Amino acid sequence: MHPTRNNLPTRTRARVEKLLNERLAEALDLGAAAKQAHWNVKGTHFIALHELFDKVHGAIEEHVDALAERITALGGQALGTVQAAARGSSLKAYPEALSDGLEHVAALSDRVAAFGAQVRKSIGKAGDLHDEGTADLLTGISRDLDNYLWFLEAHLQRG
């Protein structure tokens, strides 16, 4: 850990660093999946999905930055390389051969939901470590993921 005047104990900060780097890897992975969908979507709802996937990517990029900055604010090292993301993400690999819009929606929905579940678990862990700042950050990410999951899943539901 890098020196800081933050009053969280060093051990707590180290545990939170590990937790947040796991979420950072998944966020980077999810952001790349959203761009993969954005670039390759085809079908009758092309423009709506193309724009939605780009919005999902933009939101995830904001969370990537927030996670990385929280790690470094606590004195940790943010692991934000492509290699670190590939090594550290718990998300299933995104299917590279998809082009159908609804298949992309389903694949991206699965990954947004999986990341959301990991974030919710991490909220509890941060709370157990008495790091309310990290718990609050993760709560905001969770709320945003729930919203984008709703936007995505609406395309899969029948009226």
MARBA-3410 file (N, C-alpha, C, O; in Angstrom, 1 decimal):
159
0.8,-1.2,0.0,0.0,0.0,0.0,0.9,1.3,0.0,1.9,1.3,0.7 ~ 0.4,2.2,-0.8,1.1,3.5,-0.8,0.8,4.3,0.5,-0.4,4.1,1.0 ~ 1.6,5.1,1.0,1.3,5.9,2.2,0.1,6.8,2.0,0.0,7.4,0.9 ~ -0.7,7.0,3.0,-1.8,7.9,2.9,-2.2,8.3,4.3,-1.9,7.6,5.3 ~ -2.9,9.4,4.4,-3.4,9.8,5.8,-4.8,9.3,6.0,-5.4,9.6,7.0
-5.3,8.6,5.1,-6.6,7.9,5.2,-6.6,7.1,6.5,-5.6,6.3,6.7 ~ -7.6,7.3,7.4,-7.5,6.6,8.7,-8.1,5.2,8.7,-8.1,4.5,9.7 ~ -8.5,4.6,7.5,-8.8,3.2,7.5,-7.5,2.4,7.8,-6.5,2.7,7.2 ~ -7.6,1.4,8.6,-6.4,0.6,8.8,-5.8,0.0,7.6,-6.5,-0.3,6.6 ~ -4.5,-0.1,7.5,-3.8,-0.6,6.4,-4.4,-2.0,5.9,-4.5,-2.2,4.7
-4.6,-2.9,6.8,-5.2,-4.2,6.5,-6.5,-4.1,5.8,-6.8,-4.8,4.8 ~ -7.4,-3.2,6.3,-8.7,-2.9,5.7,-8.5,-2.4,4.3,-9.1,-2.9,3.3 ~ -7.6,-1.4,4.1,-7.4,-0.8,2.8,-6.9,-1.9,1.8,-7.2,-1.9,0.7 ~ -6.0,-2.8,2.3,-5.5,-3.8,1.4,-6.6,-4.8,1.0,-6.6,-5.2,-0.2 ~ -7.5,-5.1,1.9,-8.6,-6.0,1.6,-9.5,-5.4,0.6,-10.0,-6.0,-0.3
-9.8,-4.1,0.8,-10.7,-3.3,-0.1,-10.0,-3.2,-1.5,-10.7,-3.3,-2.5 ~ -8.7,-3.0,-1.5,-8.0,-2.9,-2.8,-8.2,-4.1,-3.6,-8.5,-4.1,-4.8 ~ -8.1,-5.3,-3.0,-8.3,-6.6,-3.6,-9.7,-6.7,-4.2,-9.9,-7.1,-5.3 ~ -10.7,-6.4,-3.3,-12.1,-6.4,-3.7,-12.4,-5.5,-4.8,-13.0,-5.9,-5.8 ~ -11.9,-4.3,-4.8,-12.2,-3.3,-5.9,-11.4,-3.7,-7.1,-12.0,-3.4,-8.2
-10.3,-4.2,-7.1,-9.6,-4.7,-8.3,-10.3,-5.8,-9.0,-10.3,-5.9,-10.2 ~ -11.0,-6.7,-8.2,-11.8,-7.7,-8.8,-13.0,-7.1,-9.5,-13.3,-7.5,-10.7 ~ -13.6,-6.1,-8.9,-14.7,-5.5,-9.6,-14.2,-4.6,-10.8,-14.9,-4.5,-11.8 ~ -13.0,-4.0,-10.7,-12.5,-3.3,-11.8,-12.2,-4.2,-13.0,-12.5,-3.8,-14.1 ~ -11.7,-5.4,-12.8,-11.5,-6.3,-13.9,-12.8,-6.7,-14.6,-12.9,-6.7,-15.8
-13.8,-6.9,-13.8,-15.1,-7.2,-14.4,-15.7,-6.0,-15.1,-16.3,-6.2,-16.2 ~ -15.6,-4.8,-14.5,-16.1,-3.7,-15.2,-15.4,-3.4,-16.6,-16.1,-3.1,-17.5 ~ -14.1,-3.6,-16.6,-13.4,-3.5,-17.8,-13.8,-4.5,-18.9,-14.0,-4.2,-20.0 ~ -14.0,-5.7,-18.4,-14.5,-6.8,-19.2,-15.9,-6.5,-19.8,-16.2,-6.7,-21.0 ~ -16.8,-6.1,-18.9,-18.2,-5.7,-19.3,-18.2,-4.6,-20.3,-18.9,-4.6,-21.2
-17.3,-3.6,-20.0,-17.3,-2.4,-21.0,-16.8,-2.9,-22.4,-17.4,-2.4,-23.4 ~ -15.9,-3.8,-22.4,-15.4,-4.3,-23.7,-16.5,-5.1,-24.4,-16.7,-5.1,-25.6 ~ -17.3,-5.9,-23.6,-18.4,-6.6,-24.1,-19.5,-5.7,-24.7,-20.1,-6.0,-25.8 ~ -19.8,-4.6,-24.0,-20.8,-3.6,-24.5,-20.3,-3.0,-25.9,-21.1,-2.8,-26.8 ~ -19.0,-2.8,-26.0,-18.5,-2.2,-27.2,-18.5,-3.3,-28.3,-18.8,-3.0,-29.5
-18.2,-4.5,-28.0,-18.3,-5.6,-29.0,-19.7,-5.7,-29.5,-19.9,-5.8,-30.7 ~ -20.7,-5.6,-28.6,-22.1,-5.6,-29.1,-22.4,-4.4,-29.9,-23.1,-4.5,-31.0 ~ -22.0,-3.2,-29.5,-22.2,-2.0,-30.2,-21.7,-2.0,-31.6,-22.3,-1.6,-32.6 ~ -20.5,-2.5,-31.8,-19.8,-2.6,-33.1,-20.4,-3.6,-34.0,-20.4,-3.4,-35.3 ~ -21.0,-4.7,-33.5,-21.3,-5.8,-34.3,-22.8,-6.1,-34.4,-23.2,-7.1,-35.1
-23.7,-5.3,-33.8,-25.1,-5.6,-33.8,-25.7,-5.4,-35.2,-25.3,-4.5,-36.0 ~ -26.6,-6.3,-35.6,-27.3,-6.3,-36.9,-28.8,-6.6,-36.6,-29.1,-7.1,-35.5 ~ -29.6,-6.2,-37.5,-31.0,-6.6,-37.4,-32.0,-5.4,-37.4,-31.6,-4.3,-37.6 ~ -33.3,-5.7,-37.2,-34.3,-4.7,-37.4,-34.2,-3.6,-36.4,-34.7,-2.5,-36.7 ~ -33.7,-3.8,-35.2,-33.6,-2.8,-34.2,-32.2,-2.3,-34.0,-31.8,-1.8,-33.0
-31.5,-2.3,-35.2,-30.1,-1.9,-35.1,-29.8,-0.6,-34.4,-29.0,-0.6,-33.5 ~ -30.4,0.5,-34.8,-30.0,1.8,-34.3,-30.3,1.9,-32.8,-29.5,2.4,-32.1 ~ -31.5,1.4,-32.4,-31.8,1.5,-31.0,-30.8,0.7,-30.1,-30.4,1.2,-29.1 ~ -30.5,-0.5,-30.6,-29.6,-1.3,-29.8,-28.1,-0.8,-29.9,-27.4,-0.8,-28.9 ~ -27.7,-0.3,-31.1,-26.4,0.3,-31.3,-26.2,1.4,-30.3,-25.2,1.5,-29.6
-27.2,2.3,-30.1,-27.1,3.4,-29.2,-27.2,2.9,-27.8,-26.5,3.5,-26.9 ~ -28.1,2.0,-27.5,-28.2,1.4,-26.1,-26.9,0.8,-25.6,-26.4,1.1,-24.5 ~ -26.3,0.0,-26.5,-25.0,-0.7,-26.1,-23.9,0.4,-25.9,-23.1,0.2,-25.0 ~ -23.9,1.5,-26.6,-23.0,2.5,-26.4,-23.2,3.2,-25.1,-22.3,3.6,-24.4 ~ -24.5,3.4,-24.7,-24.8,4.0,-23.4,-24.4,3.1,-22.3,-23.8,3.6,-21.3
-24.6,1.8,-22.4,-24.1,0.9,-21.4,-22.6,1.0,-21.3,-22.1,1.1,-20.2 ~ -21.9,1.0,-22.4,-20.5,1.2,-22.4,-20.0,2.4,-21.6,-19.1,2.4,-20.8 ~ -20.7,3.6,-22.0,-20.3,4.8,-21.3,-20.5,4.8,-19.8,-19.7,5.3,-19.1 ~ -21.6,4.2,-19.4,-21.9,4.1,-18.0,-20.9,3.3,-17.3,-20.4,3.6,-16.2 ~ -20.5,2.1,-17.9,-19.5,1.2,-17.3,-18.2,1.9,-17.2,-17.4,1.8,-16.3
-17.8,2.7,-18.3,-16.5,3.5,-18.3,-16.5,4.4,-17.1,-15.4,4.6,-16.5 ~ -17.6,5.1,-16.8,-17.6,5.9,-15.6,-17.3,5.1,-14.3,-16.6,5.6,-13.4 ~ -17.9,3.9,-14.2,-17.7,3.1,-13.0,-16.2,2.6,-13.0,-15.7,2.5,-11.9 ~ -15.7,2.3,-14.1,-14.3,1.9,-14.2,-13.4,3.0,-13.6,-12.6,2.7,-12.7 ~ -13.6,4.2,-14.0,-12.8,5.3,-13.4,-13.1,5.5,-11.9,-12.1,5.7,-11.2
-14.3,5.4,-11.5,-14.6,5.5,-10.1,-14.0,4.4,-9.2,-13.4,4.7,-8.2 ~ -14.0,3.2,-9.7,-13.4,2.1,-9.0,-11.9,2.3,-8.9,-11.3,2.1,-7.8 ~ -11.3,2.6,-10.0,-9.8,2.8,-10.1,-9.4,3.9,-9.1,-8.4,3.8,-8.4 ~ -10.1,5.0,-9.2,-9.8,6.1,-8.3,-10.0,5.8,-6.9,-9.2,6.3,-6.0 ~ -11.0,5.1,-6.5,-11.2,4.7,-5.1,-10.0,3.8,-4.6,-9.5,4.0,-3.5
-9.6,2.9,-5.5,-8.4,2.0,-5.2,-7.2,2.9,-4.8,-6.5,2.7,-3.8 ~ -6.9,3.8,-5.7,-5.7,4.6,-5.5,-5.9,5.6,-4.4,-4.9,5.9,-3.7 ~ -7.1,6.1,-4.1,-7.3,7.0,-3.0,-7.0,6.3,-1.7,-6.7,6.9,-0.7 ~ -7.2,5.0,-1.6,-7.0,4.2,-0.4,-5.5,3.8,-0.3,-5.1,3.1,0.6 ~ -4.7,4.2,-1.3,-3.3,3.8,-1.3,-2.9,2.6,-2.0,-1.8,2.1,-2.0
-3.9,2.1,-2.8,-3.7,0.8,-3.6,-3.2,1.1,-5.0,-3.0,2.3,-5.4 ~ -3.1,0.0,-5.7,-2.6,0.1,-7.1,-3.8,-0.4,-8.0,-4.2,-1.6,-7.8 ~ -4.4,0.4,-8.8,-5.4,0.0,-9.7,-4.8,-0.9,-10.8,-3.9,-0.4,-11.5 ~ -5.4,-2.0,-11.0,-4.9,-3.0,-12.1,-5.9,-2.9,-13.3,-6.8,-3.6,-13.4 ~ -5.6,-1.9,-14.2,-6.5,-1.6,-15.2,-6.0,-2.0,-16.6,-6.6,-1.5,-17.6
-5.1,-2.9,-16.8,-4.6,-3.3,-18.1,-5.6,-4.3,-18.7,-6.3,-5.0,-17.9 ~ -5.5,-4.5,-20.0,-6.3,-5.6,-20.6,-6.0,-6.9,-20.0,-6.8,-7.8,-19.8 ~ -4.7,-7.1,-19.8,-4.2,-8.4,-19.3,-4.7,-8.6,-17.8,-5.1,-9.7,-17.5 ~ -4.7,-7.6,-17.0,-5.3,-7.7,-15.7,-6.8,-8.0,-15.7,-7.2,-8.8,-14.9 ~ -7.5,-7.4,-16.6,-8.9,-7.6,-16.7,-9.2,-9.0,-17.1,-10.1,-9.7,-16.6
-8.4,-9.5,-18.1,-8.6,-10.9,-18.6,-8.3,-11.9,-17.5,-9.0,-12.9,-17.3 ~ -7.3,-11.6,-16.7,-6.9,-12.5,-15.6,-7.9,-12.5,-14.4,-8.1,-13.5,-13.8 ~ -8.4,-11.3,-14.2,-9.2,-11.1,-13.0,-10.7,-11.1,-13.1,-11.4,-11.2,-12.0 ~ -11.2,-11.1,-14.3,-12.7,-11.1,-14.4,-13.3,-12.4,-14.2,-12.8,-13.5,-14.6 ~ -14.4,-12.4,-13.4,-15.2,-13.7,-13.2,-16.3,-13.8,-14.2,-17.0,-14.8,-14.2
-16.5,-12.8,-15.1,-17.5,-12.9,-16.1,-17.2,-13.9,-17.2,-16.1,-14.2,-17.5 ~ -18.3,-14.6,-17.7,-18.1,-15.5,-18.8,-17.6,-14.7,-20.0,-18.0,-13.5,-20.2 ~ -16.8,-15.4,-20.8,-16.3,-14.7,-22.1,-17.5,-14.3,-23.0,-18.4,-15.1,-23.1 ~ -17.4,-13.2,-23.6,-18.4,-12.7,-24.4,-18.3,-13.4,-25.8,-17.2,-13.5,-26.3 ~ -19.4,-13.9,-26.3,-19.3,-14.6,-27.6,-19.0,-13.6,-28.7,-19.7,-12.6,-29.0
-17.9,-13.9,-29.4,-17.4,-13.0,-30.4,-18.1,-13.1,-31.8,-18.0,-12.1,-32.6 ~ -18.8,-14.1,-32.0,-19.4,-14.3,-33.4,-20.9,-13.8,-33.4,-21.5,-14.0,-34.5 ~ -21.4,-13.2,-32.4,-22.8,-12.7,-32.4,-23.0,-11.6,-33.4,-22.1,-10.7,-33.5 ~ -24.1,-11.5,-34.0,-24.5,-10.3,-34.8,-26.0,-10.0,-34.5,-26.4,-8.8,-34.6 ~ -26.8,-11.0,-34.3,-28.2,-10.7,-34.1,-28.4,-9.9,-32.8,-27.9,-10.1,-31.8
-29.3,-8.8,-33.0,-29.5,-7.9,-31.9,-30.0,-8.5,-30.6,-29.4,-8.2,-29.6 ~ -31.0,-9.4,-30.7,-31.5,-9.9,-29.5,-30.5,-10.9,-28.8,-30.5,-11.1,-27.6 ~ -29.7,-11.5,-29.6,-28.6,-12.4,-29.0,-27.6,-11.5,-28.3,-27.2,-11.9,-27.2 ~ -27.3,-10.4,-28.8,-26.4,-9.5,-28.1,-27.1,-9.0,-26.8,-26.5,-8.9,-25.8 ~ -28.4,-8.7,-26.9,-29.1,-8.2,-25.7,-29.0,-9.3,-24.6,-28.8,-8.9,-23.5
-29.3,-10.5,-25.0,-29.3,-11.6,-24.0,-27.9,-11.8,-23.4,-27.8,-12.0,-22.2 ~ -26.9,-11.8,-24.3,-25.5,-12.0,-23.8,-25.1,-10.9,-22.9,-24.4,-11.1,-21.8 ~ -25.4,-9.6,-23.3,-25.0,-8.5,-22.4,-25.8,-8.5,-21.1,-25.3,-8.1,-20.1 ~ -27.1,-8.8,-21.2,-27.9,-8.9,-20.0,-27.3,-9.9,-19.0,-27.3,-9.6,-17.8 ~ -26.9,-11.0,-19.5,-26.3,-12.0,-18.6,-25.1,-11.5,-17.9,-24.9,-11.7,-16.7
-24.3,-10.7,-18.6,-23.1,-10.2,-18.0,-23.3,-9.0,-17.0,-22.7,-8.8,-16.0 ~ -24.3,-8.2,-17.4,-24.7,-7.0,-16.5,-25.2,-7.6,-15.2,-24.9,-7.1,-14.1 ~ -26.1,-8.6,-15.3,-26.7,-9.3,-14.1,-25.6,-9.9,-13.3,-25.6,-9.8,-12.0 ~ -24.6,-10.6,-13.9,-23.6,-11.3,-13.1,-22.7,-10.2,-12.5,-22.3,-10.4,-11.3 ~ -22.3,-9.2,-13.1,-21.5,-8.1,-12.5,-22.3,-7.5,-11.4,-21.7,-7.2,-10.3
-23.6,-7.2,-11.6,-24.4,-6.7,-10.5,-24.4,-7.5,-9.3,-24.4,-7.0,-8.2 ~ -24.5,-8.8,-9.5,-24.5,-9.7,-8.3,-23.2,-9.6,-7.6,-23.1,-9.6,-6.3 ~ -22.1,-9.5,-8.3,-20.7,-9.4,-7.7,-20.6,-8.1,-6.9,-20.1,-8.0,-5.8 ~ -21.2,-7.0,-7.5,-21.1,-5.7,-6.9,-21.9,-5.7,-5.6,-21.5,-5.2,-4.6 ~ -23.1,-6.4,-5.6,-23.9,-6.4,-4.4,-23.2,-7.2,-3.3,-23.3,-6.8,-2.1
-22.6,-8.3,-3.6,-21.8,-9.0,-2.6,-20.7,-8.1,-2.0,-20.4,-8.2,-0.8 ~ -20.1,-7.4,-2.9,-19.0,-6.5,-2.4,-19.5,-5.4,-1.5,-18.7,-4.9,-0.7 ~ -20.7,-4.9,-1.7,-21.3,-3.9,-0.8,-21.3,-4.4,0.6,-20.8,-3.7,1.5 ~ -21.7,-5.7,0.8,-21.7,-6.3,2.1,-20.3,-6.4,2.7,-20.1,-6.2,3.9 ~ -19.4,-6.9,1.8,-18.0,-7.0,2.3,-17.4,-5.7,2.7,-16.7,-5.6,3.7
-17.7,-4.7,1.9,-17.1,-3.3,2.3,-17.7,-2.9,3.6,-17.1,-2.3,4.5 ~ -19.0,-3.1,3.8,-19.7,-2.8,5.1,-19.1,-3.6,6.2,-18.9,-3.0,7.3 ~ -18.8,-4.9,6.0,-18.2,-5.7,7.1,-16.8,-5.1,7.5,-16.4,-5.3,8.6 ~ -16.1,-4.5,6.5,-14.8,-3.9,6.7,-14.9,-2.5,7.3,-13.9,-1.8,7.5 ~ -16.1,-2.0,7.5,-16.4,-0.6,8.0,-15.8,0.4,7.0,-15.4,1.5,7.5
-15.9,0.2,5.7,-15.5,1.1,4.7,-16.8,1.6,4.0,-17.2,1.1,3.0 ~ -17.5,2.6,4.7,-18.7,3.1,4.2,-18.6,3.8,2.9,-19.5,3.8,2.0 ~ -17.4,4.4,2.6,-17.2,5.1,1.4,-17.2,4.2,0.2,-17.9,4.4,-0.8 ~ -16.6,3.0,0.3,-16.6,2.0,-0.7,-17.9,1.4,-0.9,-18.4,1.2,-2.0 ~ -18.6,1.1,0.3,-20.0,0.6,0.2,-20.9,1.5,-0.6,-21.7,1.1,-1.3
-20.8,2.8,-0.3,-21.6,3.8,-1.0,-21.3,3.8,-2.5,-22.2,3.9,-3.3 ~ -20.0,3.8,-2.8,-19.6,3.8,-4.3,-20.3,2.6,-4.9,-20.8,2.7,-6.0 ~ -20.1,1.4,-4.3,-20.6,0.2,-4.9,-22.2,0.2,-5.0,-22.8,-0.3,-5.9 ~ -22.8,0.8,-4.0,-24.3,0.9,-4.0,-24.7,1.7,-5.2,-25.7,1.4,-5.9 ~ -24.0,2.8,-5.5,-24.4,3.6,-6.7,-24.2,2.8,-8.0,-25.0,2.9,-8.9
-23.1,2.1,-8.1,-22.9,1.2,-9.2,-24.0,0.2,-9.4,-24.5,-0.1,-10.5 ~ -24.3,-0.4,-8.3,-25.4,-1.4,-8.3,-26.7,-0.9,-8.8,-27.4,-1.5,-9.6 ~ -27.0,0.3,-8.3,-28.3,0.9,-8.8,-28.3,1.2,-10.3,-29.3,1.0,-11.0 ~ -27.1,1.7,-10.8,-27.0,2.0,-12.2,-27.1,0.7,-13.0,-27.7,0.7,-14.1 ~ -26.4,-0.3,-12.6,-26.5,-1.6,-13.3,-27.9,-2.2,-13.4,-28.3,-2.7,-14.4
-28.6,-2.0,-12.3,-30.0,-2.5,-12.3,-30.8,-1.7,-13.3,-31.7,-2.3,-14.0 ~ -30.6,-0.5,-13.4,-31.3,0.4,-14.4,-31.0,-0.1,-15.9,-31.9,-0.2,-16.7 ~ -29.7,-0.3,-16.1,-29.3,-0.7,-17.5,-29.8,-2.2,-17.8,-30.1,-2.5,-18.9 ~ -29.8,-3.0,-16.8,-30.3,-4.3,-17.0,-31.8,-4.3,-17.3,-32.2,-5.0,-18.2 ~ -32.5,-3.4,-16.7,-33.9,-3.2,-17.1,-34.1,-2.7,-18.5,-34.9,-3.2,-19.3
-33.2,-1.8,-19.0,-33.3,-1.3,-20.3,-33.0,-2.4,-21.3,-33.7,-2.6,-22.3 ~ -32.0,-3.3,-21.0,-31.7,-4.4,-21.9,-32.8,-5.4,-21.9,-33.2,-5.8,-23.0 ~ -33.2,-5.8,-20.7,-34.2,-6.9,-20.6,-35.5,-6.5,-21.2,-36.3,-7.4,-21.7 ~ -35.8,-5.2,-21.3,-37.1,-4.8,-21.9,-37.2,-5.2,-23.4,-38.3,-5.5,-23.9 ~ -36.0,-5.4,-24.0,-36.0,-5.8,-25.4,-36.3,-7.3,-25.6,-36.6,-7.8,-26.6
-36.1,-8.0,-24.5,-36.4,-9.5,-24.5,-37.8,-9.9,-24.1,-38.2,-11.0,-24.2 ~ -38.5,-8.9,-23.6,-39.9,-9.2,-23.0,-40.9,-9.0,-24.1,-40.8,-8.1,-24.9 ~ -41.9,-9.8,-24.0,-43.1,-9.6,-24.9,-44.1,-8.8,-24.1,-44.4,-9.0,-23.0 ~ -44.8,-7.8,-24.9,-45.8,-6.9,-24.3,-47.0,-7.6,-24.0,-47.9,-7.0,-23.5
END
